[in-house]
């Protein structure tokens, strides 16, 4: 993982957030949050860490639930996210929302993922805090109270298109090992080419040159697709040939069975004929003796 630059100055920049509310529900617990429909979630070898990634200049989406465990109503005036690139994303209600004791409120928050120039990939994964602002009344004039600290995270990444492409291409890398078990020469050759491009692209990727890495990993991805096509085409042809051979052998042995069955029946008929012929001579002999 590359060095992380920590932002120490919090710029109090208000940015409108579209925020949708569901109906409040009673719940035994609260204070949960999750990123919704990220473009990538999982291990990233560049950071050697698990990440939640959104493509730059597309919407990120966060859902959270908060329960008022206190004995008094809480008047929520805003939901606020602060990211370590020094920016607050804040939604302020037109009038404070009163949450009664024991009630859980669910919030769905989304906003635009900044470009990587603003939230550099080399800094990531990014740190963030989630705050709930509240006031002492629901009608003006009201005074601000100390914000409620909701939670924090250290997994957010704004992804360039090349970075995201690399992550998606690398998902196929494990298929290469499977190809070496194929008995089809073309598949094994394509697997070797794919392995080389994955190794080269992966090394460049870990160095942070996502554009150059993407070109090699895209080539590896194409070799994997070609290997799958070759395995499907030639493997199916081999299966068809083996099936035809098996059917031919079955037909041959069935024919042999019919032949030997017919031969057996003929032998039985012949044996009966000789038996009757022998009995005829016996009766003739007996007739001569009696005469």
Secondary structure, DSSP 8 states (H G I E B T S, - for coil): ----------B------EEEE---EE-S---EEEE-S-SEEEEETTTTEEEEEEETTSEEEEEEEEE--SSS-EEEEEEEEEETTTEEEEEEEEEEEEE-TTEEEEEEEEEE---TTTS-GGG-SEEEEEEEEEES-SSSS--B---EEEEEEEEEEEE-HHHHHHHHHHTTTTHHHHHTT-S-HHHHHHHHHHHHHHHHHHHHHHTT-HHHHHHHHHHHHHHHHHHHHHHHHHHHHHHHHHHHHHHHHHHHHHHHHHHHHHHHHHHHHHHHHHHHHHHHHHHHHHHHHH-
